[in-house]
Amino acid sequence: MPGRKKGVPEILDHTVAALIRQGKPRQQAWAIGVAGLQRAGILKKGSLQLTKKGQKYNKRHLAEPKSVRLKKDRLAKGKKK
């Protein structure tokens, strides 16, 4: 993904991208994404490091087939097919 920083988990990067697509400003999307993933226990409090739960989610996210990812992207964008 363009502009992706080193050390940023992919699950966070995708969460932020989804928020930006919904119309949130970039800075606000990062704040919402980080806070939400920390609250869910995927990121450690006060950092961008994954917890054990987060590592499991990130692996599953990376292993997801392309066809499933495309379907989710289409649904997120509001398209039916």
C-alpha positions as CSV (number, residue, x, y, z in Angstrom):
1,M,0.0,0.0,0.0
2,P,1.5,3.4,-0.9
3,G,2.8,5.4,2.0
4,R,2.9,2.4,4.4
5,K,5.4,3.0,7.2
6,K,7.8,0.3,8.4
7,G,6.8,-1.4,11.6
8,V,3.1,-0.8,11.0
9,P,1.0,-4.0,11.2
10,E,-0.9,-4.7,8.0
11,I,-4.2,-5.1,9.9
12,L,-3.8,-1.5,11.2
13,D,-2.9,-0.2,7.8
14,H,-6.0,-1.8,6.3
15,T,-8.2,-0.5,9.1
16,V,-6.9,3.1,8.5
17,A,-7.4,2.7,4.7
18,A,-11.0,1.6,5.3
19,L,-11.7,4.7,7.5
20,I,-10.2,7.0,4.9
21,R,-12.4,5.5,2.2
22,Q,-15.4,6.3,4.5
23,G,-14.4,9.9,4.4
24,K,-12.4,10.4,7.6
25,P,-9.3,12.7,7.4
26,R,-6.0,10.8,7.5
27,Q,-5.0,11.9,11.0
28,Q,-8.4,11.1,12.5
29,A,-8.4,7.7,10.7
30,W,-5.1,6.8,12.3
31,A,-6.3,7.9,15.8
32,I,-9.5,5.9,15.5
33,G,-7.8,2.9,14.0
34,V,-5.1,2.7,16.7
35,A,-7.5,3.3,19.5
36,G,-10.0,0.7,18.3
37,L,-7.4,-2.0,17.8
38,Q,-5.9,-1.2,21.2
39,R,-9.3,-1.4,22.8
40,A,-9.9,-4.8,21.1
41,G,-6.6,-6.1,22.4
42,I,-5.0,-6.5,19.0
43,L,-2.4,-3.7,19.7
44,K,-0.5,-3.2,23.0
45,K,-1.6,-0.1,24.9
46,G,0.4,3.0,23.9
47,S,2.3,1.3,21.0
48,L,1.9,-0.1,17.6
49,Q,3.1,-3.6,18.6
50,L,0.8,-6.6,18.1
51,T,-0.3,-8.7,21.1
52,K,-0.5,-12.5,20.8
53,K,-4.1,-12.1,19.8
54,G,-3.1,-9.5,17.3
55,Q,-0.4,-11.7,15.8
56,K,-3.1,-14.4,15.3
57,Y,-5.5,-12.0,13.7
58,N,-2.7,-10.5,11.4
59,K,-1.7,-14.0,10.2
60,R,-5.3,-14.9,9.4
61,H,-5.7,-11.6,7.7
62,L,-2.6,-12.2,5.5
63,A,-3.7,-15.8,4.7
64,E,-7.1,-14.8,3.5
65,P,-7.7,-15.7,-0.2
66,K,-7.8,-12.9,-2.7
67,S,-11.3,-13.6,-3.7
68,V,-12.5,-13.2,-0.1
69,R,-10.6,-10.0,0.3
70,L,-12.1,-8.6,-2.9
71,K,-15.6,-9.5,-1.7
72,K,-15.0,-7.7,1.6
73,D,-13.6,-4.6,-0.2
74,R,-16.6,-4.5,-2.5
75,L,-19.0,-4.7,0.5
76,A,-17.1,-2.0,2.3
77,K,-17.4,0.3,-0.7
78,G,-21.1,-0.4,-0.9
79,K,-21.2,-2.4,-4.1
80,K,-23.4,-5.5,-4.4
81,K,-21.2,-7.7,-6.7
